[in-house]
Amino acid sequence: MGELVDKIKGNINEAIGKAKQESNNPDMRAEGHTQEAHGKGQQFAGKVKGALGDDI
């Protein structure tokens, strides 16, 4: 179950990060890049959990 939760949270963070990158505010764009990267990390964690099982 943790696999699915991580993937969903990752997708949400990635989408929000991409939206923030469209801002004219440089601080908001930087925050968007960080949030998108965090989302990609969450998705990767979900894939690892799926491959190894939710026991990790």
N, C-alpha and C positions, 0 to 999 in steps of 0.2 A: 504494500500500500504506500510506503514511503517513496517508492519509485515514482508513482503517479503524482503524488503531491509535489515532489521536487520538480518534476517536469512542468507541471501547471504553474507553479510559482516562478519558475525560470522563464516560461513564455510570457507571463504577465510583466515581470521585471524587464525583459528584453523589449517588449512593446512600449512600455512606459518610457524606457530609456531612449528608444528611437524617436518617440514623440517629443521628448525634451530637447533632443538634438536639433529640432526644427526651430527652436526659439532664437530670437535675435540677441538674447542675453548670453554673453560668453560663459558666465558661471553656470547657467542652466544647461548649456550645451555640454560643458565638462561633466556636470552631474549626470547628464544623460549617457555619456560614454561610460562612466563608471557603473551606472545602473544596468546598462546593457551587458557589460562584461560580467557583472554579478549574475545576471539572468542566465548567461551562457554557462557559467560555472555551476549554477543550480541544475541546469538541464544535464550537464555532464555527470553530476553526482547522481541524478536519477537514472542515467544510463548505466552507471557503475553498479548501483543498487540492483538494477534489473538483471545485470549479468551475474552478479555474485550473490544475489538474494538480499532481502531486507535486513539480514542479521548484522550487517556492518554498521 
